[in-house]
Amino acid sequence: MSWAKLLGRNVTAEPPSKTELDNLRSIVSRSLRDAVATGLSADARFVMAYDAKKWKKGTGNFLYSR
């Protein structure tokens, strides 16, 4: 179901809190650090860096989560 359809039901959009944004920033920072860790395959590095960038743009949906 799309976000637009959900908004038509009992779902409302709320602005993010500072805590939420701080948590997302920490995820981005951690993922970017992880992406340059030694011993990772090129594919894993790409996925981590790509996901971090998506979170930074606000469209994140991590493929790998902790």
Residue frames as a rotation matrix with the C-alpha (Angstrom) as fourth column:
MET 1
0.587 0.810 0.000 0.00
0.810 -0.587 0.000 0.00
0.000 0.000 -1.000 0.00
SER 2
-0.146 -0.640 0.754 1.31
0.593 -0.667 -0.452 3.42
0.792 0.381 0.476 -0.89
TRP 3
-0.813 -0.219 -0.540 1.93
0.570 -0.492 -0.658 6.20
-0.122 -0.842 0.525 1.63
ALA 4
-0.842 0.535 0.076 -0.78
-0.466 -0.791 0.397 8.30
0.272 0.298 0.915 -0.06
LYS 5
-0.052 0.852 -0.521 -3.36
-0.091 0.515 0.852 5.54
0.994 0.092 0.051 0.47
LEU 6
-0.305 -0.122 -0.945 -2.29
0.851 0.410 -0.327 5.08
0.427 -0.904 -0.021 4.09
LEU 7
-0.990 -0.099 -0.100 -2.74
0.133 -0.894 -0.427 8.79
-0.047 -0.436 0.899 4.73
GLY 8
-0.478 0.878 0.004 -6.34
-0.535 -0.295 0.792 8.43
0.697 0.376 0.611 3.63
ARG 9
0.225 0.510 -0.830 -6.93
0.404 0.726 0.556 5.97
0.886 -0.461 -0.042 6.45
ASN 10
0.978 0.194 -0.072 -6.12
0.132 -0.317 0.939 6.29
0.160 -0.928 -0.336 10.16
VAL 11
0.154 -0.981 -0.115 -2.48
0.972 0.129 0.194 7.18
-0.176 -0.141 0.974 9.52
THR 12
0.992 0.128 -0.018 -1.12
0.124 -0.983 -0.135 10.70
-0.035 0.132 -0.991 9.89
ALA 13
0.248 -0.943 0.221 2.23
0.563 -0.046 -0.825 12.16
0.789 0.329 0.519 8.98
GLU 14
0.944 -0.044 -0.326 4.26
0.266 -0.482 0.835 13.51
-0.194 -0.875 -0.444 11.89
PRO 15
0.596 -0.798 0.084 7.48
-0.551 -0.483 -0.680 15.51
0.584 0.359 -0.728 11.79
PRO 16
0.331 -0.538 -0.775 10.50
0.531 0.785 -0.319 13.55
0.781 -0.306 0.545 13.03
SER 17
0.992 -0.054 -0.111 11.87
0.075 -0.448 0.891 14.31
-0.097 -0.892 -0.441 16.46
LYS 18
0.423 -0.906 0.016 15.45
-0.882 -0.416 -0.223 15.38
0.209 0.080 -0.975 17.13
THR 19
-0.018 -0.397 0.917 16.05
-0.618 0.725 0.302 11.97
-0.786 -0.562 -0.259 18.74
GLU 20
0.711 0.340 0.616 14.83
0.239 0.707 -0.666 10.17
-0.662 0.620 0.421 15.61
LEU 21
0.924 -0.379 -0.047 17.07
-0.215 -0.415 -0.884 12.28
0.316 0.827 -0.465 13.39
ASP 22
0.182 -0.892 0.414 20.05
-0.977 -0.118 0.175 11.76
-0.108 -0.437 -0.893 15.70
ASN 23
0.195 -0.043 0.980 19.48
-0.226 0.970 0.087 8.00
-0.954 -0.238 0.180 15.57
LEU 24
0.920 0.171 0.352 19.33
0.291 0.301 -0.908 8.04
-0.261 0.938 0.227 11.78
ARG 25
0.680 -0.733 -0.018 22.53
-0.645 -0.587 -0.490 10.09
0.348 0.345 -0.871 11.62
SER 26
0.026 -0.688 0.726 24.26
-0.828 0.392 0.401 7.55
-0.560 -0.611 -0.559 13.85
ILE 27
0.547 0.222 0.807 23.13
0.186 0.908 -0.376 4.75
-0.816 0.356 0.455 11.52
VAL 28
0.977 -0.206 0.047 24.59
-0.014 -0.283 -0.959 6.62
0.211 0.937 -0.279 8.54
SER 29
0.367 -0.893 0.262 27.88
-0.922 -0.387 -0.028 7.24
0.126 -0.231 -0.965 10.35
ARG 30
0.092 -0.292 0.952 28.15
-0.500 0.813 0.298 3.62
-0.861 -0.503 -0.072 11.50
SER 31
0.762 0.276 0.586 27.35
0.295 0.657 -0.694 2.27
-0.576 0.702 0.419 8.05
LEU 32
0.864 -0.500 -0.062 29.92
-0.333 -0.475 -0.815 4.50
0.378 0.724 -0.577 6.37
ARG 33
0.074 -0.845 0.529 32.55
-0.972 0.058 0.229 3.35
-0.224 -0.531 -0.817 8.89
ASP 34
0.248 0.099 0.964 31.54
-0.176 0.983 -0.056 -0.29
-0.953 -0.156 0.261 8.34
ALA 35
0.973 0.227 0.026 31.78
-0.008 0.147 -0.989 0.13
-0.229 0.963 0.145 4.57
VAL 36
0.504 -0.854 -0.129 35.53
-0.640 -0.268 -0.720 0.71
0.580 0.445 -0.682 4.79
ALA 37
0.493 -0.294 0.818 36.24
-0.663 0.482 0.573 -2.11
-0.563 -0.825 0.043 7.26
THR 38
-0.460 -0.726 -0.511 38.90
-0.886 0.408 0.219 -4.57
0.050 0.554 -0.831 6.17
GLY 39
-0.904 0.000 0.426 37.84
-0.074 0.985 -0.158 -8.07
-0.420 -0.175 -0.891 5.20
LEU 40
0.112 0.993 -0.024 34.59
-0.123 -0.010 -0.992 -7.12
-0.986 0.114 0.121 3.50
SER 41
-0.244 -0.095 0.965 33.82
0.884 0.387 0.262 -8.10
-0.398 0.917 -0.010 -0.05
ALA 42
-0.994 -0.098 0.045 33.41
0.108 -0.856 0.506 -5.36
-0.011 0.508 0.861 -2.62
ASP 43
-0.349 0.936 0.042 29.70
0.336 0.083 0.938 -6.23
0.875 0.342 -0.343 -2.78
ALA 44
0.209 0.418 -0.884 29.23
0.966 0.053 0.253 -5.81
0.152 -0.907 -0.393 0.98
ARG 45
-0.630 -0.501 -0.593 31.07
0.583 -0.810 0.065 -2.49
-0.513 -0.305 0.802 0.94
PHE 46
-0.901 0.329 0.284 28.91
0.066 -0.543 0.837 -1.26
0.429 0.773 0.467 -1.89
VAL 47
-0.026 0.964 -0.266 25.67
0.593 0.229 0.772 -2.29
0.804 -0.138 -0.578 -0.18
MET 48
0.067 0.011 -0.998 26.67
0.972 -0.225 0.063 -0.64
-0.224 -0.974 -0.026 3.10
ALA 49
-0.827 -0.421 -0.373 27.78
0.333 -0.901 0.280 2.59
-0.454 0.108 0.885 1.45
TYR 50
-0.752 0.608 0.253 24.71
0.150 -0.217 0.965 2.65
0.641 0.764 0.072 -0.81
ASP 51
0.137 0.836 -0.532 22.34
0.810 0.215 0.545 2.10
0.570 -0.505 -0.648 2.12
ALA 52
-0.252 -0.295 -0.922 24.08
0.824 -0.564 -0.045 4.79
-0.507 -0.771 0.385 4.17
LYS 53
-0.992 -0.122 0.002 23.66
0.101 -0.806 0.584 7.23
-0.070 0.580 0.812 1.29
LYS 54
-0.374 0.926 0.060 19.97
0.369 0.089 0.925 6.33
0.851 0.368 -0.375 0.98
TRP 55
0.193 0.419 -0.887 19.46
0.980 -0.032 0.198 7.01
0.054 -0.907 -0.417 4.69
LYS 56
-0.638 -0.508 -0.579 21.30
0.551 -0.826 0.117 10.29
-0.537 -0.245 0.807 4.36
LYS 57
-0.931 0.338 0.134 18.88
-0.083 -0.558 0.826 11.29
0.354 0.758 0.548 1.58
GLY 58
-0.562 0.749 0.352 15.92
-0.694 -0.196 -0.692 10.13
-0.450 -0.633 0.630 3.68
THR 59
0.305 0.674 -0.672 14.94
-0.910 0.416 0.004 7.18
0.282 0.610 0.740 1.52
GLY 60
-0.610 -0.790 0.057 16.69
-0.767 0.572 -0.290 4.48
0.197 -0.221 -0.955 3.51
ASN 61
0.750 0.637 0.178 15.64
-0.661 0.725 0.195 0.90
-0.005 -0.264 0.965 3.84
PHE 62
-0.141 -0.968 0.206 18.65
-0.949 0.192 0.249 -1.05
-0.281 -0.160 -0.946 5.03
LEU 63
0.387 0.146 -0.911 19.34
-0.551 0.829 -0.101 -4.39
0.740 0.541 0.401 3.42
TYR 64
-0.167 -0.500 -0.850 21.53
0.564 0.658 -0.498 -5.35
0.809 -0.563 0.172 6.37
SER 65
0.409 0.308 0.859 20.46
-0.473 -0.733 0.489 -4.27
0.780 -0.606 -0.154 9.81
ARG 66
-0.666 -0.669 -0.330 21.89
0.023 0.424 -0.905 -4.81
0.746 -0.611 -0.267 13.24
